[in-house]
């Protein structure tokens, strides 16, 4: 007589995880083989990806610098306009 300390749901989950790992392994083997066969193509592809990512970072940085420049201009022009009629009340208990 054998005892089973797990349910069918655990068995199904284990099969699903094993199948996913098997597919991921086959995909990784395929990518590795393709990179081995076509190294110049994948080096060019990686260079393009890095170039586009660097360009995106540069454009975002320029946008942030321009926005900060505009905020600094607004702050210097109206240095006290936003504080007009503002009173701060503190209550001590």
C-alpha positions in Angstrom: 0.0 0.0 0.0 1.5 3.4 -1.0 0.6 6.7 0.5 0.4 9.8 -1.6 1.1 13.0 0.3 0.3 15.3 -2.6 -2.8 16.1 -4.5 -3.5 16.1 -8.2 -3.2 19.9 -8.3 0.4 19.8 -7.1 1.2 17.1 -9.7 -0.4 19.3 -12.5 1.5 22.4 -11.3 4.8 20.4 -11.3 4.1 19.2 -14.9 3.3 22.8 -16.0 6.6 24.1 -14.4 8.6 21.3 -16.0 7.1 21.9 -19.4 7.8 25.6 -19.1 11.4 25.0 -18.1 11.8 22.5 -21.0 10.5 25.1 -23.5 12.7 27.8 -22.1 15.7 25.5 -22.3 15.0 24.8 -25.9 14.6 28.5 -26.7 17.9 29.3 -25.0 19.6 26.5 -26.9 18.1 27.8 -30.2 19.3 31.4 -29.5 22.7 30.1 -28.5 23.0 28.1 -31.7 21.8 31.1 -33.8 24.3 33.4 -32.2 27.0 30.9 -32.9 26.1 30.6 -36.5 25.4 34.3 -37.1 27.6 36.3 -34.8 27.9 39.4 -37.0 24.1 39.7 -37.4 23.5 39.5 -33.6 26.4 41.9 -32.9 24.8 44.4 -35.3 21.4 43.8 -33.8 22.8 44.4 -30.3 24.6 47.5 -31.5 21.4 48.9 -32.9 19.5 48.2 -29.7 22.1 49.9 -27.6 22.2 52.9 -30.0 18.5 53.3 -29.8 18.4 53.0 -26.0 21.2 55.5 -25.7 19.4 57.9 -28.0 16.3 57.6 -26.0 18.2 58.3 -22.8 19.8 61.3 -24.3 16.5 62.7 -25.6 14.9 62.2 -22.2 17.7 63.9 -20.4 17.5 66.9 -22.8 13.7 67.2 -22.2 14.3 67.1 -18.4 17.0 69.9 -18.7 14.7 72.0 -20.8 11.8 71.6 -18.4 14.0 72.5 -15.4 15.2 75.6 -17.3 11.7 76.7 -17.9 10.8 76.1 -14.2 13.9 78.1 -13.1 12.8 81.0 -15.4 9.2 80.9 -14.0 10.6 80.9 -10.4 12.9 83.8 -11.0 10.2 85.9 -12.8 7.5 85.4 -10.1 9.6 84.9 -7.1 6.9 85.8 -4.6 3.7 85.8 -6.6 2.6 82.3 -5.4 3.0 83.3 -1.8 0.7 86.3 -1.9 -2.0 86.2 0.8 -0.6 83.0 2.3 -0.3 82.7 6.1 1.1 79.7 7.9 -0.6 79.0 11.2 1.0 76.6 13.7 -0.9 75.4 16.7 1.0 74.1 19.7 -0.8 71.6 21.9 
